[in-house]
């Protein structure tokens, strides 16, 4: 089976812009979670989607949003980008979802905000 | 302040040495996971421990969950260069998952 895929792998944006990141889970996995990883804060949970519904949400501002499609693919959107949004954004899928107990991570999208 | 404190932050050792990394918290978790992350990749799940006092072995890696389910350790025997990476612990409660900042391990040949 192919692993979790994320596109794009690298992205450079400027402050104030918005960005959309995409994640395709492992085939058959219906739960998708998103994380932000920075050197200062480490890995932080953003949100989880299962069957097109947001199940859980971390402590991030409303500028961070997401959605899931009927084929379980998910997108994450960040509006009005700030310098501090520069990070590695990781997506993970769960075969026995919903839940965070057994996750397979993708390689991430590295976002740089200038 | 991290909910989960990992120590040491950095560890550089020679091939063949043993090492232990720690993951400590003041909070109780229903389960705890260890991941290894290599540069340019996402974390890969190594183990999940659920029961207080539980010990799990995965080849040269030994994982222990504290009796009170607040802390955990990872011991690597006879480390190899392939063990190099960022080791992350994560505590889970229902739908909440918190990660430690990680221990960056370098094993020199």
Interface residues (C-beta under 8 A of the other chain):
Chain A: X4 X42 X43 X44 X45 X48 X55 X56 X90 X92 X98 X99 X100 X101 X102 X103 X104 X105 X106 X107 X108
Chain B: X2 X31 X35 X40 X41 X42 X43 X44 X45 X48 X88 X90 X92 X95 X96 X97 X98 X99 X100 X101 X102
